[in-house]
Amino acid sequence: MKKIRKLFEGGDFAAASNALDIFLKENPNDTEALLLKGKTLCKLKKYEDALIFLLNAFEKQKTPETEGELGACYYYLKKYNDAQIHLIS
């Protein structure tokens, strides 16, 4: 995950996304990887795909970070009521 996070932080979102696909095949319930995959897909403007990973991460670990990322994704999808629920709570 350390190398993947470095790709993400360096702005190489396509490479990070590909690496996360491989990582998640072996670790499908890794909350950190699910969250990072959602964040990566948001950076690539693939919001519908990102939502799946962010919802999965949020179901596994309801933290302010997962909720905020989920709310932001809903906002980008123009689902403002859903965004408001997660961004205000």
Jmol script that loads the backbone (N, CA, C; Angstrom):
load data "model"
ATOM      1  N   MET A   1       0.820  -1.200   0.000  1.00  0.00           N
ATOM      2  CA  MET A   1       0.000   0.000   0.000  1.00  0.00           C
ATOM      3  C   MET A   1       0.869   1.272   0.000  1.00  0.00           C
ATOM      4  N   LYS A   2       2.043   1.163   0.577  1.00  0.00           N
ATOM      5  CA  LYS A   2       2.908   2.345   0.662  1.00  0.00           C
ATOM      6  C   LYS A   2       3.265   2.873  -0.734  1.00  0.00           C
ATOM      7  N   LYS A   3       3.609   1.972  -1.656  1.00  0.00           N
ATOM      8  CA  LYS A   3       3.950   2.387  -3.022  1.00  0.00           C
ATOM      9  C   LYS A   3       2.728   2.961  -3.734  1.00  0.00           C
ATOM     10  N   ILE A   4       1.577   2.372  -3.471  1.00  0.00           N
ATOM     11  CA  ILE A   4       0.337   2.848  -4.101  1.00  0.00           C
ATOM     12  C   ILE A   4       0.002   4.248  -3.602  1.00  0.00           C
ATOM     13  N   ARG A   5       0.132   4.432  -2.303  1.00  0.00           N
ATOM     14  CA  ARG A   5      -0.146   5.757  -1.733  1.00  0.00           C
ATOM     15  C   ARG A   5       0.810   6.799  -2.316  1.00  0.00           C
ATOM     16  N   LYS A   6       2.061   6.392  -2.545  1.00  0.00           N
ATOM     17  CA  LYS A   6       3.045   7.301  -3.128  1.00  0.00           C
ATOM     18  C   LYS A   6       2.635   7.689  -4.549  1.00  0.00           C
ATOM     19  N   LEU A   7       2.128   6.737  -5.324  1.00  0.00           N
ATOM     20  CA  LEU A   7       1.637   7.041  -6.676  1.00  0.00           C
ATOM     21  C   LEU A   7       0.503   8.059  -6.608  1.00  0.00           C
ATOM     22  N   PHE A   8      -0.425   7.825  -5.678  1.00  0.00           N
ATOM     23  CA  PHE A   8      -1.566   8.732  -5.513  1.00  0.00           C
ATOM     24  C   PHE A   8      -1.084  10.132  -5.131  1.00  0.00           C
ATOM     25  N   GLU A   9      -0.224  10.192  -4.117  1.00  0.00           N
ATOM     26  CA  GLU A   9       0.264  11.492  -3.642  1.00  0.00           C
ATOM     27  C   GLU A   9       1.099  12.203  -4.700  1.00  0.00           C
ATOM     28  N   GLY A  10       1.719  11.436  -5.602  1.00  0.00           N
ATOM     29  CA  GLY A  10       2.497  12.023  -6.685  1.00  0.00           C
ATOM     30  C   GLY A  10       1.648  12.423  -7.880  1.00  0.00           C
ATOM     31  N   GLY A  11       0.348  12.152  -7.809  1.00  0.00           N
ATOM     32  CA  GLY A  11      -0.556  12.557  -8.875  1.00  0.00           C
ATOM     33  C   GLY A  11      -0.671  11.576 -10.025  1.00  0.00           C
ATOM     34  N   ASP A  12      -0.081  10.398  -9.875  1.00  0.00           N
ATOM     35  CA  ASP A  12      -0.174   9.380 -10.927  1.00  0.00           C
ATOM     36  C   ASP A  12      -1.403   8.505 -10.649  1.00  0.00           C
ATOM     37  N   PHE A  13      -2.557   9.087 -10.884  1.00  0.00           N
ATOM     38  CA  PHE A  13      -3.817   8.441 -10.496  1.00  0.00           C
ATOM     39  C   PHE A  13      -4.129   7.204 -11.325  1.00  0.00           C
ATOM     40  N   ALA A  14      -3.773   7.200 -12.592  1.00  0.00           N
ATOM     41  CA  ALA A  14      -4.026   6.016 -13.427  1.00  0.00           C
ATOM     42  C   ALA A  14      -3.208   4.829 -12.924  1.00  0.00           C
ATOM     43  N   ALA A  15      -1.938   5.063 -12.623  1.00  0.00           N
ATOM     44  CA  ALA A  15      -1.084   3.983 -12.111  1.00  0.00           C
ATOM     45  C   ALA A  15      -1.557   3.527 -10.733  1.00  0.00           C
ATOM     46  N   ALA A  16      -1.954   4.473  -9.904  1.00  0.00           N
ATOM     47  CA  ALA A  16      -2.471   4.121  -8.573  1.00  0.00           C
ATOM     48  C   ALA A  16      -3.736   3.276  -8.699  1.00  0.00           C
ATOM     49  N   SER A  17      -4.600   3.644  -9.617  1.00  0.00           N
ATOM     50  CA  SER A  17      -5.840   2.895  -9.835  1.00  0.00           C
ATOM     51  C   SER A  17      -5.546   1.469 -10.276  1.00  0.00           C
ATOM     52  N   ASN A  18      -4.620   1.312 -11.210  1.00  0.00           N
ATOM     53  CA  ASN A  18      -4.249  -0.028 -11.677  1.00  0.00           C
ATOM     54  C   ASN A  18      -3.636  -0.863 -10.558  1.00  0.00           C
ATOM     55  N   ALA A  19      -2.762  -0.260  -9.773  1.00  0.00           N
ATOM     56  CA  ALA A  19      -2.130  -0.964  -8.653  1.00  0.00           C
ATOM     57  C   ALA A  19      -3.170  -1.355  -7.602  1.00  0.00           C
ATOM     58  N   LEU A  20      -4.135  -0.483  -7.380  1.00  0.00           N
ATOM     59  CA  LEU A  20      -5.198  -0.789  -6.420  1.00  0.00           C
ATOM     60  C   LEU A  20      -6.080  -1.939  -6.899  1.00  0.00           C
ATOM     61  N   ASP A  21      -6.315  -2.016  -8.193  1.00  0.00           N
ATOM     62  CA  ASP A  21      -7.080  -3.144  -8.737  1.00  0.00           C
ATOM     63  C   ASP A  21      -6.406  -4.464  -8.380  1.00  0.00           C
ATOM     64  N   ILE A  22      -5.107  -4.511  -8.562  1.00  0.00           N
ATOM     65  CA  ILE A  22      -4.342  -5.724  -8.256  1.00  0.00           C
ATOM     66  C   ILE A  22      -4.384  -6.006  -6.754  1.00  0.00           C
ATOM     67  N   PHE A  23      -4.147  -4.976  -5.955  1.00  0.00           N
ATOM     68  CA  PHE A  23      -4.137  -5.133  -4.501  1.00  0.00           C
ATOM     69  C   PHE A  23      -5.492  -5.610  -3.989  1.00  0.00           C
ATOM     70  N   LEU A  24      -6.569  -5.023  -4.521  1.00  0.00           N
ATOM     71  CA  LEU A  24      -7.914  -5.355  -4.037  1.00  0.00           C
ATOM     72  C   LEU A  24      -8.365  -6.756  -4.470  1.00  0.00           C
ATOM     73  N   LYS A  25      -7.785  -7.302  -5.514  1.00  0.00           N
ATOM     74  CA  LYS A  25      -8.117  -8.683  -5.886  1.00  0.00           C
ATOM     75  C   LYS A  25      -7.704  -9.644  -4.782  1.00  0.00           C
ATOM     76  N   GLU A  26      -6.594  -9.346  -4.129  1.00  0.00           N
ATOM     77  CA  GLU A  26      -6.105 -10.200  -3.049  1.00  0.00           C
ATOM     78  C   GLU A  26      -6.593  -9.748  -1.679  1.00  0.00           C
ATOM     79  N   ASN A  27      -7.027  -8.506  -1.578  1.00  0.00           N
ATOM     80  CA  ASN A  27      -7.457  -7.931  -0.290  1.00  0.00           C
ATOM     81  C   ASN A  27      -8.770  -7.173  -0.472  1.00  0.00           C
ATOM     82  N   PRO A  28      -9.851  -7.866  -0.838  1.00  0.00           N
ATOM     83  CA  PRO A  28     -11.096  -7.176  -1.199  1.00  0.00           C
ATOM     84  C   PRO A  28     -11.777  -6.411  -0.064  1.00  0.00           C
ATOM     85  N   ASN A  29     -11.397  -6.691   1.162  1.00  0.00           N
ATOM     86  CA  ASN A  29     -12.040  -6.024   2.296  1.00  0.00           C
ATOM     87  C   ASN A  29     -11.148  -5.011   2.977  1.00  0.00           C
ATOM     88  N   ASP A  30     -10.048  -4.642   2.353  1.00  0.00           N
ATOM     89  CA  ASP A  30      -9.123  -3.677   2.932  1.00  0.00           C
ATOM     90  C   ASP A  30      -9.726  -2.275   2.823  1.00  0.00           C
ATOM     91  N   THR A  31     -10.140  -1.752   3.940  1.00  0.00           N
ATOM     92  CA  THR A  31     -10.843  -0.467   3.963  1.00  0.00           C
ATOM     93  C   THR A  31      -9.977   0.669   3.435  1.00  0.00           C
ATOM     94  N   GLU A  32      -8.712   0.686   3.800  1.00  0.00           N
ATOM     95  CA  GLU A  32      -7.812   1.742   3.326  1.00  0.00           C
ATOM     96  C   GLU A  32      -7.709   1.714   1.802  1.00  0.00           C
ATOM     97  N   ALA A  33      -7.587   0.521   1.235  1.00  0.00           N
ATOM     98  CA  ALA A  33      -7.476   0.385  -0.220  1.00  0.00           C
ATOM     99  C   ALA A  33      -8.776   0.766  -0.913  1.00  0.00           C
ATOM    100  N   LEU A  34      -9.913   0.378  -0.329  1.00  0.00           N
ATOM    101  CA  LEU A  34     -11.214   0.739  -0.900  1.00  0.00           C
ATOM    102  C   LEU A  34     -11.388   2.254  -0.928  1.00  0.00           C
ATOM    103  N   LEU A  35     -11.031   2.885   0.173  1.00  0.00           N
ATOM    104  CA  LEU A  35     -11.143   4.342   0.258  1.00  0.00           C
ATOM    105  C   LEU A  35     -10.212   5.012  -0.750  1.00  0.00           C
ATOM    106  N   LEU A  36      -8.977   4.537  -0.819  1.00  0.00           N
ATOM    107  CA  LEU A  36      -8.022   5.135  -1.747  1.00  0.00           C
ATOM    108  C   LEU A  36      -8.443   4.910  -3.198  1.00  0.00           C
ATOM    109  N   LYS A  37      -9.030   3.757  -3.496  1.00  0.00           N
ATOM    110  CA  LYS A  37      -9.519   3.494  -4.855  1.00  0.00           C
ATOM    111  C   LYS A  37     -10.643   4.487  -5.191  1.00  0.00           C
ATOM    112  N   GLY A  38     -11.548   4.718  -4.242  1.00  0.00           N
ATOM    113  CA  GLY A  38     -12.610   5.696  -4.461  1.00  0.00           C
ATOM    114  C   GLY A  38     -12.067   7.094  -4.677  1.00  0.00           C
ATOM    115  N   LYS A  39     -11.105   7.486  -3.861  1.00  0.00           N
ATOM    116  CA  LYS A  39     -10.504   8.809  -4.002  1.00  0.00           C
ATOM    117  C   LYS A  39      -9.779   8.935  -5.342  1.00  0.00           C
ATOM    118  N   THR A  40      -9.096   7.851  -5.746  1.00  0.00           N
ATOM    119  CA  THR A  40      -8.370   7.850  -7.014  1.00  0.00           C
ATOM    120  C   THR A  40      -9.330   7.995  -8.188  1.00  0.00           C
ATOM    121  N   LEU A  41     -10.421   7.260  -8.153  1.00  0.00           N
ATOM    122  CA  LEU A  41     -11.406   7.349  -9.230  1.00  0.00           C
ATOM    123  C   LEU A  41     -12.050   8.734  -9.274  1.00  0.00           C
ATOM    124  N   CYS A  42     -12.225   9.360  -8.124  1.00  0.00           N
ATOM    125  CA  CYS A  42     -12.740  10.740  -8.111  1.00  0.00           C
ATOM    126  C   CYS A  42     -11.748  11.676  -8.800  1.00  0.00           C
ATOM    127  N   LYS A  43     -10.472  11.495  -8.534  1.00  0.00           N
ATOM    128  CA  LYS A  43      -9.454  12.329  -9.188  1.00  0.00           C
ATOM    129  C   LYS A  43      -9.473  12.130 -10.703  1.00  0.00           C
ATOM    130  N   LEU A  44      -9.861  10.909 -11.131  1.00  0.00           N
ATOM    131  CA  LEU A  44      -9.959  10.608 -12.563  1.00  0.00           C
ATOM    132  C   LEU A  44     -11.337  10.975 -13.128  1.00  0.00           C
ATOM    133  N   LYS A  45     -12.177  11.594 -12.279  1.00  0.00           N
ATOM    134  CA  LYS A  45     -13.530  12.027 -12.645  1.00  0.00           C
ATOM    135  C   LYS A  45     -14.442  10.853 -13.047  1.00  0.00           C
ATOM    136  N   LYS A  46     -14.208   9.710 -12.437  1.00  0.00           N
ATOM    137  CA  LYS A  46     -15.044   8.517 -12.641  1.00  0.00           C
ATOM    138  C   LYS A  46     -15.896   8.340 -11.391  1.00  0.00           C
ATOM    139  N   TYR A  47     -16.815   9.286 -11.227  1.00  0.00           N
ATOM    140  CA  TYR A  47     -17.561   9.384  -9.975  1.00  0.00           C
ATOM    141  C   TYR A  47     -18.493   8.208  -9.714  1.00  0.00           C
ATOM    142  N   GLU A  48     -19.157   7.702 -10.739  1.00  0.00           N
ATOM    143  CA  GLU A  48     -20.054   6.553 -10.540  1.00  0.00           C
ATOM    144  C   GLU A  48     -19.266   5.343 -10.046  1.00  0.00           C
ATOM    145  N   ASP A  49     -18.105   5.111 -10.641  1.00  0.00           N
ATOM    146  CA  ASP A  49     -17.255   3.997 -10.210  1.00  0.00           C
ATOM    147  C   ASP A  49     -16.724   4.248  -8.802  1.00  0.00           C
ATOM    148  N   ALA A  50     -16.334   5.470  -8.537  1.00  0.00           N
ATOM    149  CA  ALA A  50     -15.806   5.824  -7.223  1.00  0.00           C
ATOM    150  C   ALA A  50     -16.833   5.582  -6.127  1.00  0.00           C
ATOM    151  N   LEU A  51     -18.074   5.886  -6.432  1.00  0.00           N
ATOM    152  CA  LEU A  51     -19.137   5.748  -5.438  1.00  0.00           C
ATOM    153  C   LEU A  51     -19.228   4.324  -4.903  1.00  0.00           C
ATOM    154  N   ILE A  52     -19.048   3.345  -5.758  1.00  0.00           N
ATOM    155  CA  ILE A  52     -19.114   1.940  -5.339  1.00  0.00           C
ATOM    156  C   ILE A  52     -18.051   1.651  -4.277  1.00  0.00           C
ATOM    157  N   PHE A  53     -16.830   2.095  -4.527  1.00  0.00           N
ATOM    158  CA  PHE A  53     -15.738   1.842  -3.580  1.00  0.00           C
ATOM    159  C   PHE A  53     -15.910   2.653  -2.298  1.00  0.00           C
ATOM    160  N   LEU A  54     -16.367   3.885  -2.433  1.00  0.00           N
ATOM    161  CA  LEU A  54     -16.552   4.729  -1.244  1.00  0.00           C
ATOM    162  C   LEU A  54     -17.684   4.212  -0.364  1.00  0.00           C
ATOM    163  N   LEU A  55     -18.756   3.737  -0.973  1.00  0.00           N
ATOM    164  CA  LEU A  55     -19.845   3.152  -0.181  1.00  0.00           C
ATOM    165  C   LEU A  55     -19.363   1.905   0.552  1.00  0.00           C
ATOM    166  N   ASN A  56     -18.587   1.089  -0.135  1.00  0.00           N
ATOM    167  CA  ASN A  56     -18.052  -0.123   0.478  1.00  0.00           C
ATOM    168  C   ASN A  56     -17.129   0.223   1.649  1.00  0.00           C
ATOM    169  N   ALA A  57     -16.261   1.196   1.459  1.00  0.00           N
ATOM    170  CA  ALA A  57     -15.364   1.626   2.533  1.00  0.00           C
ATOM    171  C   ALA A  57     -16.158   2.183   3.704  1.00  0.00           C
ATOM    172  N   PHE A  58     -17.189   2.980   3.407  1.00  0.00           N
ATOM    173  CA  PHE A  58     -18.005   3.597   4.460  1.00  0.00           C
ATOM    174  C   PHE A  58     -18.776   2.544   5.249  1.00  0.00           C
ATOM    175  N   GLU A  59     -19.264   1.509   4.583  1.00  0.00           N
ATOM    176  CA  GLU A  59     -19.966   0.434   5.278  1.00  0.00           C
ATOM    177  C   GLU A  59     -19.036  -0.294   6.248  1.00  0.00           C
ATOM    178  N   LYS A  60     -17.778  -0.431   5.872  1.00  0.00           N
ATOM    179  CA  LYS A  60     -16.820  -1.153   6.693  1.00  0.00           C
ATOM    180  C   LYS A  60     -16.252  -0.297   7.828  1.00  0.00           C
ATOM    181  N   GLN A  61     -16.124   0.996   7.582  1.00  0.00           N
ATOM    182  CA  GLN A  61     -15.511   1.873   8.576  1.00  0.00           C
ATOM    183  C   GLN A  61     -16.084   3.282   8.456  1.00  0.00           C
ATOM    184  N   LYS A  62     -16.991   3.592   9.327  1.00  0.00           N
ATOM    185  CA  LYS A  62     -17.642   4.901   9.300  1.00  0.00           C
ATOM    186  C   LYS A  62     -16.767   5.916  10.060  1.00  0.00           C
ATOM    187  N   THR A  63     -15.864   6.550   9.314  1.00  0.00           N
ATOM    188  CA  THR A  63     -14.994   7.568   9.895  1.00  0.00           C
ATOM    189  C   THR A  63     -15.327   8.909   9.237  1.00  0.00           C
ATOM    190  N   PRO A  64     -14.881  10.008   9.834  1.00  0.00           N
ATOM    191  CA  PRO A  64     -15.103  11.302   9.190  1.00  0.00           C
ATOM    192  C   PRO A  64     -14.507  11.362   7.777  1.00  0.00           C
ATOM    193  N   GLU A  65     -13.356  10.709   7.566  1.00  0.00           N
ATOM    194  CA  GLU A  65     -12.734  10.733   6.243  1.00  0.00           C
ATOM    195  C   GLU A  65     -13.583   9.988   5.213  1.00  0.00           C
ATOM    196  N   THR A  66     -14.029   8.776   5.558  1.00  0.00           N
ATOM    197  CA  THR A  66     -14.826   8.028   4.581  1.00  0.00           C
ATOM    198  C   THR A  66     -16.149   8.743   4.310  1.00  0.00           C
ATOM    199  N   GLU A  67     -16.735   9.306   5.341  1.00  0.00           N
ATOM    200  CA  GLU A  67     -18.001  10.013   5.148  1.00  0.00           C
ATOM    201  C   GLU A  67     -17.816  11.276   4.316  1.00  0.00           C
ATOM    202  N   GLY A  68     -16.738  11.998   4.549  1.00  0.00           N
ATOM    203  CA  GLY A  68     -16.469  13.209   3.777  1.00  0.00           C
ATOM    204  C   GLY A  68     -16.216  12.910   2.308  1.00  0.00           C
ATOM    205  N   GLU A  69     -15.440  11.869   2.037  1.00  0.00           N
ATOM    206  CA  GLU A  69     -15.170  11.486   0.649  1.00  0.00           C
ATOM    207  C   GLU A  69     -16.449  11.030  -0.043  1.00  0.00           C
ATOM    208  N   LEU A  70     -17.271  10.299   0.680  1.00  0.00           N
ATOM    209  CA  LEU A  70     -18.552   9.847   0.131  1.00  0.00           C
ATOM    210  C   LEU A  70     -19.445  11.045  -0.184  1.00  0.00           C
ATOM    211  N   GLY A  71     -19.516  11.994   0.729  1.00  0.00           N
ATOM    212  CA  GLY A  71     -20.311  13.197   0.502  1.00  0.00           C
ATOM    213  C   GLY A  71     -19.817  13.998  -0.691  1.00  0.00           C
ATOM    214  N   ALA A  72     -18.506  14.115  -0.824  1.00  0.00           N
ATOM    215  CA  ALA A  72     -17.936  14.844  -1.958  1.00  0.00           C
ATOM    216  C   ALA A  72     -18.276  14.154  -3.276  1.00  0.00           C
ATOM    217  N   CYS A  73     -18.206  12.832  -3.281  1.00  0.00           N
ATOM    218  CA  CYS A  73     -18.531  12.084  -4.498  1.00  0.00           C
ATOM    219  C   CYS A  73     -19.989  12.296  -4.894  1.00  0.00           C
ATOM    220  N   TYR A  74     -20.885  12.233  -3.912  1.00  0.00           N
ATOM    221  CA  TYR A  74     -22.296  12.507  -4.203  1.00  0.00           C
ATOM    222  C   TYR A  74     -22.458  13.920  -4.777  1.00  0.00           C
ATOM    223  N   TYR A  75     -21.727  14.862  -4.231  1.00  0.00           N
ATOM    224  CA  TYR A  75     -21.790  16.237  -4.722  1.00  0.00           C
ATOM    225  C   TYR A  75     -21.372  16.313  -6.196  1.00  0.00           C
ATOM    226  N   TYR A  76     -20.264  15.658  -6.530  1.00  0.00           N
ATOM    227  CA  TYR A  76     -19.794  15.668  -7.927  1.00  0.00           C
ATOM    228  C   TYR A  76     -20.808  15.014  -8.867  1.00  0.00           C
ATOM    229  N   LEU A  77     -21.578  14.077  -8.324  1.00  0.00           N
ATOM    230  CA  LEU A  77     -22.622  13.418  -9.125  1.00  0.00           C
ATOM    231  C   LEU A  77     -23.922  14.229  -9.154  1.00  0.00           C
ATOM    232  N   LYS A  78     -23.895  15.395  -8.518  1.00  0.00           N
ATOM    233  CA  LYS A  78     -25.057  16.285  -8.428  1.00  0.00           C
ATOM    234  C   LYS A  78     -26.213  15.646  -7.658  1.00  0.00           C
ATOM    235  N   LYS A  79     -25.870  14.770  -6.729  1.00  0.00           N
ATOM    236  CA  LYS A  79     -26.848  14.155  -5.824  1.00  0.00           C
ATOM    237  C   LYS A  79     -26.743  14.921  -4.505  1.00  0.00           C
ATOM    238  N   TYR A  80     -27.274  16.119  -4.555  1.00  0.00           N
ATOM    239  CA  TYR A  80     -27.042  17.070  -3.474  1.00  0.00           C
ATOM    240  C   TYR A  80     -27.667  16.665  -2.145  1.00  0.00           C
ATOM    241  N   ASN A  81     -28.829  16.039  -2.170  1.00  0.00           N
ATOM    242  CA  ASN A  81     -29.434  15.599  -0.909  1.00  0.00           C
ATOM    243  C   ASN A  81     -28.560  14.557  -0.220  1.00  0.00           C
ATOM    244  N   ASP A  82     -28.068  13.587  -0.998  1.00  0.00           N
ATOM    245  CA  ASP A  82     -27.180  12.576  -0.428  1.00  0.00           C
ATOM    246  C   ASP A  82     -25.864  13.213   0.047  1.00  0.00           C
ATOM    247  N   ALA A  83     -25.356  14.149  -0.724  1.00  0.00           N
ATOM    248  CA  ALA A  83     -24.117  14.835  -0.344  1.00  0.00           C
ATOM    249  C   ALA A  83     -24.298  15.557   0.983  1.00  0.00           C
ATOM    250  N   GLN A  84     -25.408  16.235   1.123  1.00  0.00           N
ATOM    251  CA  GLN A  84     -25.664  17.016   2.331  1.00  0.00           C
ATOM    252  C   GLN A  84     -25.695  16.121   3.572  1.00  0.00           C
ATOM    253  N   ILE A  85     -26.284  14.944   3.430  1.00  0.00           N
ATOM    254  CA  ILE A  85     -26.354  14.013   4.566  1.00  0.00           C
ATOM    255  C   ILE A  85     -24.962  13.682   5.075  1.00  0.00           C
ATOM    256  N   HIS A  86     -24.031  13.471   4.175  1.00  0.00           N
ATOM    257  CA  HIS A  86     -22.694  13.026   4.579  1.00  0.00           C
ATOM    258  C   HIS A  86     -21.737  14.183   4.862  1.00  0.00           C
ATOM    259  N   LEU A  87     -21.998  15.326   4.292  1.00  0.00           N
ATOM    260  CA  LEU A  87     -21.092  16.448   4.507  1.00  0.00           C
ATOM    261  C   LEU A  87     -21.447  17.263   5.746  1.00  0.00           C
ATOM    262  N   ILE A  88     -22.671  17.175   6.192  1.00  0.00           N
ATOM    263  CA  ILE A  88     -23.099  17.976   7.344  1.00  0.00           C
ATOM    264  C   ILE A  88     -23.051  17.188   8.635  1.00  0.00           C
ATOM    265  N   SER A  89     -23.250  15.871   8.560  1.00  0.00           N
ATOM    266  CA  SER A  89     -23.333  15.077   9.794  1.00  0.00           C
ATOM    267  C   SER A  89     -22.018  14.937  10.509  1.00  0.00           C
TER     268      SER A  89
END
end "model"
wireframe off; spacefill off
backbone 0.3
color backbone group
